[in-house]
Amino acid sequence: MSVANDYRNLLLEYLPRPIRSDRDYRRALAQMEKLMVPKPGAARGRLIEVLSTLIENYESRECPAPQVSPSQMLTHLLEARGVKCAEVAKKTGISPATLSSILAGRRGVSKAIALKLAGYFNVSPIFFLDCPSDRKPARELPR
């Protein structure tokens, strides 16, 4: 089957629509959770992107968060959960050097890494994605 046909079938199955209420929001998050699999494929990836956009629009409108860089978010989550980079690296398959570079603000977060971090910390991948101009060093790597 072609990517276009696969995508069309996913659209018919999931029926993405604007998020206007908390109920719509919870529905979209549940759909996103179902879609989040390792190596999702092109069609599923497109639908993930569409749902992410809808979710992000709703979240920014209904519960705006302060602008935080991915390095600051990762730092906060490590401290809040009381985990070390080594544990995150082991559980997610992200190299310790990559995590160190993200924490230092020397490197951005790819979509694949954002998905892994989001899965580990049980948060939206959006928290780890930003514009390159927003990157600032957070602090040294926790030991």
QUIRA-V212706 format. One record per residue. N is the residue number from 0. BURIAL is b if it has 16 or more other ideal C-beta (glycine too) atoms within 10 Angstrom, else e. Layout:
BEGIN
n->(N & N)
burial->(BURIAL & BURIAL)
END
This chain:
BEGIN
n->(0 & 1 & 2 & 3 & 4 & 5 & 6 & 7 & 8 & 9 & 10 & 11 & 12 & 13 & 14 & 15 & 16 & 17 & 18 & 19 & 20 & 21 & 22 & 23 & 24 & 25 & 26 & 27 & 28 & 29 & 30 & 31 & 32 & 33 & 34 & 35 & 36 & 37 & 38 & 39 & 40 & 41 & 42 & 43 & 44 & 45 & 46 & 47 & 48 & 49 & 50 & 51 & 52 & 53 & 54 & 55 & 56 & 57 & 58 & 59 & 60 & 61 & 62 & 63 & 64 & 65 & 66 & 67 & 68 & 69 & 70 & 71 & 72 & 73 & 74 & 75 & 76 & 77 & 78 & 79 & 80 & 81 & 82 & 83 & 84 & 85 & 86 & 87 & 88 & 89 & 90 & 91 & 92 & 93 & 94 & 95 & 96 & 97 & 98 & 99 & 100 & 101 & 102 & 103 & 104 & 105 & 106 & 107 & 108 & 109 & 110 & 111 & 112 & 113 & 114 & 115 & 116 & 117 & 118 & 119 & 120 & 121 & 122 & 123 & 124 & 125 & 126 & 127 & 128 & 129 & 130 & 131 & 132 & 133 & 134 & 135 & 136 & 137 & 138 & 139 & 140 & 141 & 142)
burial->(e & e & e & e & e & b & b & e & e & b & e & e & e & b & e & e & e & e & b & e & e & e & e & e & b & e & b & b & b & e & b & b & e & e & b & e & e & e & e & e & e & e & b & b & e & b & b & b & e & e & b & b & e & b & b & e & e & b & b & e & e & e & e & e & e & e & e & b & b & b & b & b & b & b & b & e & b & b & e & e & e & e & e & e & b & e & e & b & b & e & e & b & e & b & e & e & e & b & b & b & b & b & b & e & b & e & b & b & b & e & e & e & b & b & b & b & b & b & e & b & b & e & e & b & b & b & b & b & b & b & e & e & e & e & b & e & e & b & e & e & b & b & e)
END
